[in-house]
Amino acid sequence: MNRNKTTKYLVLCAVLIALSIGLNQIKLLHLPYGGSITLLSMLAATLCGYFCGPKWGLISGLALGLLNLAIGGYVVHPVQLVLDYILAFTALGLSGFFSKSRNGLYIGYAVAVIGRFISSFLSGWIFFGSYAPEGMNPAAYSFAYQSMTIGAEGVITLIILAIPVVHNTLYRLKKQYDL
């Protein structure tokens, strides 16, 4: 990869990470214990992979996770830190593996969100299952909780991506700027 393209990718990913952090502050719905539905924050993060490929997407996801940890992370155990901040956010870079495929924007986004969901589900089940209502299975609780946060934002974003002007604009940007 030439120096100009590397610089272009570095700047673009930095801007998208910053955008993701900013959008993460816009809470459409705030749930107890720190969960929320944000305004397209995962989309901004997955665009690093979609525009620049898997290597850049995974590294950007990792950087985003570490920044989220530094900004206001909540850690109860080292493994929970890895699940909630390292793996969950790095998973958003999985979108890069679909950057060249037909419907790669949709498929990549869905796979990235599912990856984050799985990591957060495991963390919730293992480390936060005690918050489950009396008599509720901790795995079911974690699944329901992650569905209300990560799942809901994922569905909302896929609906927005289905709007032709949104999808076409992102596709044109990728093509026009040789991303």
C-alpha positions as CSV (number, residue, x, y, z in Angstrom):
1,M,0.0,0.0,0.0
2,N,1.4,3.4,-0.9
3,R,2.0,6.2,1.5
4,N,-0.8,8.4,0.3
5,K,-3.4,5.6,0.6
6,T,-2.1,4.7,4.1
7,T,-2.4,8.4,5.2
8,K,-5.9,8.5,3.7
9,Y,-7.0,5.4,5.5
10,L,-5.4,6.6,8.8
11,V,-7.2,9.9,8.7
12,L,-10.5,8.4,7.6
13,C,-10.5,5.8,10.4
14,A,-9.5,8.5,13.0
15,V,-12.5,10.6,11.8
16,L,-14.9,7.7,11.9
17,I,-13.7,6.6,15.4
18,A,-14.2,10.2,16.6
19,L,-17.6,10.2,15.0
20,S,-18.5,6.9,16.7
21,I,-17.5,8.3,20.1
22,G,-19.5,11.4,19.5
23,L,-22.6,9.5,18.3
24,N,-22.2,7.2,21.3
25,Q,-23.0,10.2,23.5
26,I,-26.4,10.6,21.8
27,K,-28.6,8.2,23.7
28,L,-32.0,7.4,22.1
29,L,-32.8,5.1,25.0
30,H,-30.9,4.7,28.3
31,L,-31.3,1.4,30.2
32,P,-30.2,0.5,33.7
33,Y,-26.7,-0.7,34.3
34,G,-25.1,1.4,31.6
35,G,-26.8,0.0,28.5
36,S,-28.2,2.3,25.8
37,I,-29.3,2.6,22.2
38,T,-27.2,5.2,20.5
39,L,-27.6,7.1,17.3
40,L,-25.6,5.1,14.6
41,S,-22.4,4.8,16.6
42,M,-21.8,1.2,15.5
43,L,-22.3,2.3,11.9
44,A,-19.5,4.9,12.0
45,A,-17.2,2.2,13.5
46,T,-18.0,-0.4,10.9
47,L,-17.4,2.0,8.1
48,C,-13.7,1.8,8.8
49,G,-13.8,-1.8,7.7
50,Y,-16.2,-1.2,4.8
51,F,-14.1,1.6,3.4
52,C,-10.6,0.4,4.2
53,G,-10.8,-3.4,4.6
54,P,-10.5,-5.8,7.5
55,K,-7.0,-4.9,8.8
56,W,-8.0,-1.2,9.2
57,G,-11.5,-2.2,10.5
58,L,-10.2,-4.5,13.2
59,I,-7.5,-2.1,14.3
60,S,-10.0,0.8,14.4
61,G,-12.4,-1.3,16.4
62,L,-9.7,-2.1,18.9
63,A,-8.8,1.6,19.1
64,L,-12.5,2.5,19.7
65,G,-12.8,-0.1,22.4
66,L,-9.7,1.2,24.2
67,L,-11.0,4.7,23.9
68,N,-14.4,3.8,25.3
69,L,-12.7,2.0,28.1
70,A,-10.6,5.1,28.9
71,I,-13.5,7.5,28.6
72,G,-15.8,5.7,31.0
73,G,-15.3,2.0,31.1
74,Y,-16.7,-0.2,33.8
75,V,-14.6,-3.2,34.7
76,V,-15.3,-5.9,37.2
77,H,-12.8,-8.5,36.0
78,P,-10.0,-8.7,33.4
79,V,-11.9,-11.2,31.2
80,Q,-14.9,-8.9,31.2
81,L,-12.7,-6.1,30.1
82,V,-11.5,-8.2,27.2
83,L,-15.0,-9.3,26.3
84,D,-16.7,-5.9,26.6
85,Y,-14.0,-3.5,25.3
86,I,-11.4,-5.5,23.3
87,L,-13.3,-8.2,21.5
88,A,-16.7,-6.5,21.3
89,F,-15.4,-3.4,19.6
90,T,-12.8,-5.2,17.5
91,A,-15.6,-7.3,16.2
92,L,-17.0,-4.2,14.5
93,G,-14.1,-4.4,12.2
94,L,-15.4,-7.7,10.8
95,S,-17.3,-5.5,8.3
96,G,-14.1,-5.2,6.4
97,F,-14.2,-8.9,5.3
98,F,-17.3,-8.0,3.2
99,S,-16.1,-4.7,1.8
100,K,-15.8,-6.0,-1.7
101,S,-18.8,-8.2,-1.8
102,R,-22.2,-7.5,-3.2
103,N,-24.3,-6.0,-0.5
104,G,-21.1,-5.8,1.6
105,L,-22.3,-2.8,3.5
106,Y,-25.4,-4.6,4.8
107,I,-23.8,-8.0,5.3
108,G,-20.6,-6.6,6.9
109,Y,-22.6,-4.4,9.2
110,A,-24.8,-7.3,10.3
111,V,-21.8,-9.6,10.9
112,A,-20.0,-6.9,12.8
113,V,-23.0,-6.3,15.1
114,I,-23.5,-10.0,15.6
115,G,-19.9,-10.3,16.6
116,R,-20.2,-7.5,19.1
117,F,-23.5,-8.9,20.4
118,I,-21.9,-12.4,21.0
119,S,-19.0,-10.9,23.0
120,S,-21.3,-8.6,25.0
121,F,-23.8,-11.5,25.6
122,L,-21.0,-13.7,27.0
123,S,-19.8,-10.9,29.3
124,G,-23.4,-10.2,30.5
125,W,-24.1,-13.8,31.1
126,I,-20.8,-14.5,33.0
127,F,-20.3,-11.3,34.9
128,F,-23.6,-9.5,35.1
129,G,-26.1,-12.5,35.4
130,S,-26.6,-11.6,39.1
131,Y,-28.6,-8.6,37.9
132,A,-31.2,-10.9,36.4
133,P,-34.6,-10.7,38.0
134,E,-35.4,-13.3,40.6
135,G,-35.9,-16.7,38.9
136,M,-34.7,-15.6,35.4
137,N,-31.9,-17.5,33.7
138,P,-28.8,-15.3,33.5
139,A,-28.2,-16.3,29.9
140,A,-31.8,-15.3,29.0
141,Y,-31.3,-12.1,30.8
142,S,-28.1,-11.2,29.0
143,F,-29.6,-12.2,25.7
144,A,-32.7,-9.9,26.3
145,Y,-30.5,-7.1,27.6
146,Q,-28.1,-7.2,24.6
147,S,-31.1,-7.5,22.2
148,M,-32.6,-4.3,23.7
149,T,-29.3,-2.4,23.2
150,I,-27.0,-3.7,20.6
151,G,-29.7,-5.6,18.7
152,A,-32.1,-2.7,18.6
153,E,-29.4,-0.2,17.4
154,G,-28.4,-2.8,14.8
155,V,-31.9,-3.1,13.4
156,I,-32.5,0.6,13.4
157,T,-29.2,1.2,11.5
158,L,-30.0,-1.5,9.0
159,I,-33.4,0.2,8.3
160,I,-31.6,3.5,7.8
161,L,-29.0,1.8,5.5
162,A,-32.0,0.5,3.4
163,I,-32.9,4.1,2.5
164,P,-31.6,4.4,-1.0
165,V,-30.0,7.9,-0.6
166,V,-28.0,6.6,2.4
167,H,-26.8,3.4,0.8
168,N,-26.1,5.1,-2.5
169,T,-24.1,7.9,-0.8
170,L,-21.9,5.4,1.1
171,Y,-21.4,3.3,-2.0
172,R,-20.4,6.4,-4.1
173,L,-18.0,7.6,-1.4
174,K,-16.3,4.3,-1.3
175,K,-16.0,4.2,-5.1
176,Q,-15.2,7.9,-5.7
177,Y,-12.4,8.1,-3.2
178,D,-11.0,4.7,-4.0
179,L,-11.6,3.5,-0.5
